[in-house]
Amino acid sequence: MTRLQPVLLSGGSGTRLWPLSREAYPKQFLPLAGEESLLQETWRRVAELAEAAPLAVANEEHRFMLAEQLRQTGAAPAAIVLEPVGRNTAPAIAAAALQASAGGEDPLLLVLPSDHAIVDAAAFRAAVQAARAAAEAGQLVTFGIVPTGPETGYGYIKAAAGQGVRAVERFVEKPDEATARGYVASGEYFWNSGMFLFRASRYLEELGRFRPDILEACRAAFAAATRDADFVRLEREAFAACPSDSIDYAVMEKTDAAAVLAVDVGWNDVGSWSALWEVATRDDAGNAHHGDVVALDCRDTYAWTDRRLVALIGLEDVVVVDTDDAVLVARKDKVQQVKDVVAGLKRDGRGEAVLHRKVYRPWGAYDSIDTGDRFQVKRITVKPGAALSLQMHHHRAEHWIVVRGTAKVTRGEEVLLLSENQSTYIPLGVQHRLENPGKVPLELIEVQSGSYLGEDDIVRFEDVYGRSA
């Protein structure tokens, strides 16, 4: 039996779940449907089927978050293929197929978006097993979701008559409601889930038939890739020259090897706040709440808060999302317009489109808790054994106060060890580094002062994470 290799696609930005999901910390890394993130749940869902460690494809900016979240599940990835720019799913899966077959094997690739939710994991695993024979025989199998209603936000797949794995008759775009009702009533159409099972060689073969330009660019980017531990960095120039296209348009709608297996597993692409409400646990009035929420005389609401108390009174079909630096209030039937809010923020150069107030880094995190004219206050957490880069700033000085753990501080030619309640000062223009030599997280308060306090005022001299800026 051919080895089963899960492929986790983690390139999405999740703008429709703003303000919780942001470009620098998108929805696949958030615990939206359970205690673990969507990425972690995706891997756990198929871990017992896998005959190889997971192979992930991700945006280079997310590499450390992805590696850390997989580590928390106990998984050591076979590789993390890093895209220097986004080029949609056809090139991403091609890069994964090239990596999976680089050692001479031809595994079955179980391709899974890492930002979906599935209620019945056991039923999904059974469906994967049921599709294996067809995939091993050379078919490109996709999993069609048995529709629960006339959803207009999904594409549809029309299957040939029969049971089990069937030929695909056609793929159709997102329909209007009347068309969707006809599709559901016919029993011949299924939602397009974006999940696939096929041999690596068969995907590359069909991609080469229909989009040789994409395959050629991916081969060039993979051949010139640099490798650093688990990371495979596709060569930027070659991958940037690759056309952007989805696997559906590039391959599945053209090949005569497309097949579909209908599944009823409680699938949801968690593509909006209303979709998240649908998969959440709700009270008798249809309210689904996360965090410290009080609701009086409310029906069918969704509220999310991380810290503060949120109180709702007399609301119906409303979404309220409260984060440290932004609040969203919207009708459930209008939440798709969140992406327009994000587009406007990006046009205006607003940081809230990209970053949370708390920003995660490979060494830990920083939280900008206050800012004003010529000053900024941050709460910094450094993981045990981790170190920031050796750096300096042209426009700001910094004061560090240790509130928990031990800090090893390089300041010019000096090296200091600071414990709780001790502090130090980093003058403008002086090279410095912060490290945590201990076994517990290091927490400190940083007060920056100066004429410019932007994150781009960093000159790095040494960095264990390969960052130059």
VMD Tcl script that draws the C-alpha trace (Angstrom):
set ca {
  {0.00 0.00 0.00}
  {1.29 3.45 -0.94}
  {2.41 5.65 1.96}
  {-0.13 8.30 3.01}
  {1.43 11.76 3.36}
  {-0.74 14.53 4.85}
  {-0.15 17.96 3.31}
  {-1.29 20.94 5.39}
  {-1.95 24.07 3.34}
  {-1.44 27.10 5.56}
  {-1.20 30.05 3.20}
  {-4.48 31.86 3.92}
  {-4.81 35.30 5.49}
  {-8.31 34.87 6.96}
  {-9.41 38.49 6.49}
  {-13.12 37.63 6.84}
  {-12.53 36.82 10.53}
  {-10.99 40.20 11.32}
  {-10.33 41.61 13.91}
  {-9.39 38.27 15.52}
  {-7.67 36.92 12.40}
  {-5.07 39.20 10.83}
  {-2.51 38.97 8.08}
  {0.35 38.33 10.50}
  {-1.69 35.90 12.65}
  {-4.41 34.36 10.45}
  {-7.27 32.11 11.45}
  {-5.51 28.74 11.05}
  {-3.39 29.60 14.11}
  {-6.39 30.52 16.28}
  {-8.46 28.24 18.56}
  {-11.76 29.09 16.90}
  {-13.60 25.78 17.08}
  {-12.04 24.16 20.16}
  {-9.17 24.30 22.62}
  {-6.52 23.97 19.90}
  {-5.95 25.99 16.75}
  {-7.57 24.98 13.46}
  {-4.11 23.95 12.19}
  {-3.53 21.68 15.18}
  {-6.99 20.15 14.89}
  {-6.40 19.50 11.18}
  {-3.29 17.47 11.95}
  {-4.82 15.61 14.91}
  {-7.81 14.67 12.74}
  {-5.62 12.57 10.42}
  {-2.60 11.75 12.58}
  {-3.64 8.15 13.20}
  {-4.01 7.56 9.44}
  {-0.72 9.16 8.49}
  {2.18 6.97 7.46}
  {4.52 9.96 7.37}
  {4.99 13.14 9.37}
  {2.98 16.11 8.13}
  {4.29 18.19 5.25}
  {3.19 21.82 5.42}
  {3.14 24.65 2.90}
  {3.11 28.11 4.44}
  {3.82 31.78 4.02}
  {7.41 32.47 5.04}
  {6.23 35.05 7.59}
  {4.27 32.35 9.45}
  {7.00 29.71 9.57}
  {7.81 29.90 13.26}
  {4.16 29.92 14.38}
  {3.44 26.86 12.25}
  {6.50 24.98 13.48}
  {5.72 25.81 17.10}
  {2.07 24.79 16.86}
  {2.95 21.45 15.26}
  {5.60 20.93 17.96}
  {2.90 21.45 20.60}
  {0.96 18.52 19.11}
  {4.05 16.30 19.29}
  {4.51 16.29 15.51}
  {7.91 16.76 13.90}
  {7.11 17.91 10.35}
  {8.63 16.08 7.40}
  {9.22 19.55 5.92}
  {7.76 23.04 5.92}
  {7.79 24.41 2.39}
  {7.89 28.21 2.47}
  {6.30 30.34 -0.23}
  {8.04 33.71 -0.68}
  {4.83 35.03 -2.26}
  {1.30 33.63 -2.45}
  {0.44 31.90 -5.74}
  {-2.78 30.02 -4.85}
  {-3.27 26.29 -4.40}
  {-2.08 24.79 -7.71}
  {1.57 25.91 -7.22}
  {1.46 25.27 -3.46}
  {0.39 21.65 -3.98}
  {2.96 21.24 -6.77}
  {5.71 22.33 -4.39}
  {4.42 19.86 -1.79}
  {4.35 17.06 -4.38}
  {7.92 17.83 -5.44}
  {9.09 17.76 -1.83}
  {7.17 14.56 -1.00}
  {8.65 12.71 -3.97}
  {12.18 14.15 -3.72}
  {13.48 10.98 -2.10}
  {12.26 8.76 -4.91}
  {8.92 7.73 -3.38}
  {5.49 8.41 -4.84}
  {3.24 8.87 -1.80}
  {-0.46 9.49 -1.65}
  {-0.93 13.15 -0.79}
  {-3.86 13.93 1.51}
  {-4.17 17.65 0.84}
  {-5.97 19.56 3.59}
  {-6.57 23.28 4.09}
  {-5.49 23.95 7.66}
  {-8.29 26.39 8.45}
  {-11.39 24.17 8.20}
  {-13.45 22.53 10.95}
  {-14.83 18.98 10.86}
  {-17.15 17.74 13.60}
  {-16.99 13.98 12.85}
  {-13.28 13.24 12.55}
  {-13.80 9.47 12.61}
  {-16.16 9.65 9.63}
  {-13.64 11.74 7.73}
  {-10.86 9.22 8.40}
  {-13.16 6.45 7.16}
  {-13.78 8.47 3.99}
  {-10.06 8.83 3.38}
  {-9.62 5.08 3.68}
  {-12.54 4.53 1.30}
  {-10.90 6.79 -1.28}
  {-7.43 5.22 -1.13}
  {-7.93 2.54 -3.75}
  {-9.15 5.03 -6.35}
  {-6.27 7.40 -5.59}
  {-3.70 4.59 -5.76}
  {-5.15 3.64 -9.14}
  {-4.44 7.12 -10.49}
  {-7.60 9.10 -9.88}
  {-7.50 12.60 -8.43}
  {-10.07 12.34 -5.65}
  {-11.76 15.30 -4.04}
  {-14.10 15.14 -1.06}
  {-17.54 16.60 -1.76}
  {-19.60 17.72 1.21}
  {-23.22 16.59 1.39}
  {-25.00 19.97 1.45}
  {-27.14 20.89 4.43}
  {-28.83 23.76 2.60}
  {-28.69 26.00 -0.47}
  {-25.38 27.66 0.44}
  {-24.34 30.35 -2.03}
  {-20.85 30.86 -0.60}
  {-19.41 27.55 -1.82}
  {-18.61 26.08 -5.21}
  {-20.39 22.84 -6.13}
  {-19.34 19.54 -7.71}
  {-21.73 17.47 -9.82}
  {-21.06 13.74 -9.42}
  {-21.89 10.96 -11.84}
  {-24.58 8.51 -10.80}
  {-23.61 5.76 -8.38}
  {-22.13 5.27 -4.93}
  {-18.70 5.65 -3.37}
  {-15.95 7.30 -5.42}
  {-17.57 8.61 -8.59}
  {-16.44 10.51 -11.64}
  {-16.82 14.28 -11.55}
  {-19.18 15.54 -14.24}
  {-18.49 19.21 -13.65}
  {-17.40 21.89 -11.21}
  {-19.63 24.94 -10.88}
  {-19.02 28.38 -9.41}
  {-20.82 29.80 -6.39}
  {-24.48 29.87 -7.48}
  {-27.33 32.22 -6.69}
  {-29.86 30.97 -4.14}
  {-32.38 29.62 -6.66}
  {-29.71 27.64 -8.47}
  {-28.32 26.36 -5.18}
  {-31.77 25.14 -4.19}
  {-31.99 23.18 -7.42}
  {-28.56 21.65 -6.84}
  {-29.48 20.51 -3.33}
  {-32.86 19.13 -4.42}
  {-31.27 17.08 -7.22}
  {-28.99 15.12 -4.85}
  {-26.31 15.17 -7.57}
  {-24.30 18.15 -6.30}
  {-21.93 18.49 -3.37}
  {-20.05 21.40 -1.83}
  {-16.47 21.76 -3.00}
  {-14.36 21.27 0.15}
  {-10.90 21.87 -1.31}
  {-9.62 18.59 0.20}
  {-7.91 16.04 -2.08}
  {-6.28 12.62 -2.20}
  {-3.97 11.59 -5.07}
  {-0.52 10.29 -5.89}
  {2.15 12.98 -6.03}
  {3.20 11.83 -9.51}
  {-0.35 11.90 -10.87}
  {-0.92 15.47 -9.75}
  {2.37 16.61 -11.27}
  {1.57 14.71 -14.47}
  {-1.85 16.33 -14.87}
  {-0.52 19.77 -13.93}
  {2.14 19.32 -16.61}
  {-0.53 18.44 -19.17}
  {-2.74 21.43 -18.54}
  {-0.48 24.07 -16.96}
  {3.12 23.31 -17.91}
  {4.02 26.93 -17.14}
  {3.06 26.44 -13.48}
  {4.91 23.14 -13.22}
  {8.05 24.55 -14.85}
  {8.12 27.54 -12.49}
  {7.57 25.31 -9.44}
  {10.33 22.92 -10.52}
  {12.71 25.85 -10.94}
  {11.79 27.31 -7.54}
  {12.15 23.92 -5.86}
  {15.45 23.07 -7.57}
  {16.95 26.36 -6.34}
  {15.36 26.18 -2.88}
  {17.50 26.66 0.21}
  {17.08 24.31 3.14}
  {17.40 25.21 6.79}
  {16.43 22.50 9.30}
  {12.77 21.69 8.53}
  {12.32 24.74 6.29}
  {12.47 24.49 2.49}
  {12.57 28.04 1.11}
  {11.42 28.14 -2.50}
  {13.60 30.43 -4.62}
  {11.89 33.81 -4.64}
  {12.41 34.97 -8.23}
  {11.37 31.68 -9.81}
  {8.30 31.26 -7.61}
  {7.24 34.88 -8.05}
  {7.28 34.25 -11.82}
  {4.82 31.36 -11.39}
  {1.25 32.10 -12.51}
  {-1.29 32.18 -9.68}
  {-4.09 29.64 -10.07}
  {-6.21 27.29 -8.00}
  {-6.02 23.51 -8.30}
  {-9.63 23.52 -9.48}
  {-9.02 25.81 -12.45}
  {-5.55 24.49 -13.28}
  {-6.22 20.76 -13.04}
  {-9.48 19.43 -11.61}
  {-11.83 21.11 -14.11}
  {-9.73 19.87 -17.05}
  {-8.59 16.36 -16.17}
  {-10.59 13.25 -17.00}
  {-9.19 11.63 -13.84}
  {-11.21 13.81 -11.41}
  {-13.31 11.83 -8.95}
  {-15.40 12.75 -5.93}
  {-16.39 10.97 -2.74}
  {-19.40 12.47 -0.98}
  {-18.97 12.83 2.80}
  {-21.22 14.01 5.61}
  {-18.77 14.89 8.38}
  {-19.94 18.22 9.79}
  {-17.56 20.22 7.59}
  {-17.29 24.00 7.74}
  {-14.67 26.21 6.13}
  {-14.96 28.73 9.02}
  {-14.97 31.41 6.36}
  {-16.91 34.06 8.27}
  {-18.23 34.94 11.71}
  {-21.64 33.58 10.74}
  {-20.01 30.28 9.74}
  {-18.25 30.14 13.09}
  {-21.58 30.72 14.84}
  {-22.97 27.71 12.94}
  {-20.35 25.31 14.36}
  {-20.26 26.80 17.86}
  {-22.12 25.47 20.90}
  {-25.23 27.61 21.36}
  {-27.65 28.14 24.21}
  {-31.42 27.66 23.99}
  {-31.80 31.12 22.45}
  {-29.19 30.41 19.78}
  {-26.45 32.54 21.35}
  {-22.81 31.43 21.07}
  {-20.31 33.25 23.24}
  {-16.59 33.01 23.95}
  {-15.07 34.70 26.98}
  {-16.66 36.95 29.59}
  {-20.01 37.73 27.95}
  {-23.33 38.70 29.54}
  {-26.39 38.62 27.27}
  {-29.88 39.77 28.21}
  {-32.88 39.24 25.93}
  {-30.65 38.24 22.99}
  {-31.20 35.68 20.26}
  {-28.87 34.08 17.70}
  {-25.91 36.31 18.61}
  {-22.20 35.56 18.48}
  {-19.80 37.33 20.84}
  {-16.05 36.85 21.29}
  {-13.88 38.55 23.89}
  {-10.43 37.73 25.18}
  {-10.18 39.94 28.27}
  {-12.88 42.51 28.91}
  {-16.48 41.93 29.92}
  {-18.83 42.33 26.94}
  {-22.53 42.94 27.68}
  {-25.26 42.48 25.04}
  {-28.85 43.66 25.54}
  {-31.82 43.11 23.25}
  {-29.83 42.03 20.19}
  {-30.67 39.49 17.50}
  {-28.52 38.06 14.67}
  {-25.58 40.24 15.67}
  {-21.84 39.49 15.86}
  {-19.64 41.31 18.41}
  {-15.89 40.67 18.45}
  {-13.75 42.52 21.00}
  {-9.94 42.50 20.79}
  {-7.29 44.66 22.43}
  {-7.22 47.26 19.66}
  {-10.41 46.83 17.60}
  {-14.11 46.01 18.04}
  {-16.38 44.60 15.33}
  {-20.17 44.91 15.53}
  {-22.11 43.55 12.55}
  {-25.32 41.86 11.51}
  {-24.72 38.18 10.83}
  {-25.97 38.51 7.26}
  {-23.45 41.32 6.57}
  {-20.28 39.80 7.99}
  {-18.86 39.02 4.54}
  {-18.24 42.77 4.25}
  {-15.54 42.51 6.91}
  {-13.07 41.93 4.08}
  {-13.99 45.38 2.74}
  {-13.16 46.91 6.12}
  {-9.76 45.20 6.03}
  {-9.14 46.40 2.46}
  {-9.91 49.96 3.57}
  {-7.56 49.70 6.55}
  {-4.77 48.49 4.28}
  {-5.37 51.33 1.82}
  {-5.09 53.78 4.71}
  {-1.89 52.16 5.99}
  {-3.52 51.13 9.27}
  {-1.59 48.52 11.22}
  {-4.77 46.91 12.55}
  {-5.17 45.14 9.20}
  {-1.93 43.22 9.68}
  {-0.94 43.02 13.34}
  {-2.59 42.52 16.68}
  {-1.54 44.65 19.58}
  {0.20 41.52 20.81}
  {2.70 40.36 18.18}
  {4.22 36.86 18.19}
  {7.84 36.30 17.31}
  {9.95 33.10 17.16}
  {11.50 34.02 20.51}
  {8.20 34.91 22.25}
  {5.90 37.93 21.98}
  {5.50 41.62 22.69}
  {2.35 43.52 23.64}
  {2.21 47.28 23.02}
  {0.30 48.28 26.14}
  {0.65 52.07 25.86}
  {1.96 54.65 23.41}
  {2.16 58.40 23.16}
  {4.28 61.27 21.85}
  {7.91 60.04 21.88}
  {7.26 57.00 24.11}
  {5.94 53.44 23.91}
  {5.48 50.78 26.60}
  {5.65 47.07 25.79}
  {5.21 43.87 27.77}
  {7.81 41.43 26.42}
  {7.83 37.65 26.94}
  {10.88 35.56 25.97}
  {10.64 31.76 25.87}
  {13.13 29.69 27.90}
  {16.41 29.37 26.02}
  {15.39 31.92 23.38}
  {17.23 35.07 22.34}
  {16.43 38.21 20.40}
  {18.82 39.37 17.69}
  {21.94 41.42 18.40}
  {20.66 44.81 17.28}
  {20.71 48.57 17.65}
  {18.34 51.49 17.08}
  {19.09 54.85 15.47}
  {16.17 56.77 16.95}
  {15.22 55.33 20.33}
  {16.58 54.33 23.72}
  {15.07 51.55 25.86}
  {14.56 50.90 29.56}
  {14.04 47.25 30.61}
  {12.49 46.14 33.93}
  {12.40 42.40 34.71}
  {9.16 41.28 36.36}
  {9.61 37.51 36.09}
  {12.50 35.16 35.35}
  {16.12 35.97 34.53}
  {17.40 38.15 31.70}
  {20.83 37.94 30.12}
  {21.53 41.35 28.60}
  {24.30 42.23 26.19}
  {24.84 46.01 26.20}
  {27.81 47.09 24.14}
  {30.81 45.29 25.63}
  {28.96 44.42 28.87}
  {27.00 41.25 29.67}
  {24.54 41.53 32.58}
  {22.32 39.06 34.43}
  {19.15 40.65 35.74}
  {16.59 39.01 38.03}
  {13.11 40.07 39.09}
  {12.72 43.78 39.99}
  {16.06 44.70 38.45}
  {16.40 46.99 35.43}
  {18.80 48.36 32.84}
  {19.04 51.14 30.25}
  {19.96 50.72 26.57}
  {21.19 54.03 25.12}
  {20.39 55.04 21.55}
  {22.89 53.59 19.06}
  {24.30 50.89 21.39}
  {24.34 47.25 20.22}
  {22.29 45.04 22.53}
  {20.69 41.63 22.88}
  {18.11 40.14 25.25}
  {18.22 36.42 26.15}
  {16.39 34.09 28.50}
  {18.93 31.65 30.01}
  {16.40 30.21 32.45}
  {13.77 27.47 32.45}
  {10.70 29.71 32.91}
  {9.42 32.43 30.59}
  {11.11 35.79 30.97}
  {8.71 38.71 31.33}
  {9.77 42.33 31.31}
  {8.42 45.81 30.73}
  {10.16 47.85 28.05}
  {9.82 51.64 27.91}
  {10.98 53.11 24.60}
  {11.70 56.82 24.22}
  {12.87 58.75 21.20}
  {11.97 60.59 18.01}
  {10.83 57.48 16.09}
  {9.50 54.23 17.59}
  {8.61 52.12 14.53}
  {9.53 48.44 14.32}
  {11.60 49.16 11.20}
  {14.16 51.07 13.31}
  {16.13 47.87 13.90}
  {19.61 47.15 12.58}
  {20.36 43.44 13.09}
  {23.95 42.21 13.38}
  {23.30 38.58 14.39}
  {20.04 36.60 14.37}
  {19.55 32.91 15.04}
  {16.28 33.00 13.08}
  {17.80 34.21 9.81}
  {16.10 37.61 9.84}
  {17.83 40.63 8.35}
  {15.15 43.21 9.18}
}
mol new
graphics top color blue
foreach p $ca { graphics top sphere $p radius 0.5 }
foreach p [lrange $ca 0 end-1] q [lrange $ca 1 end] { graphics top cylinder $p $q radius 0.2 }
display resetview
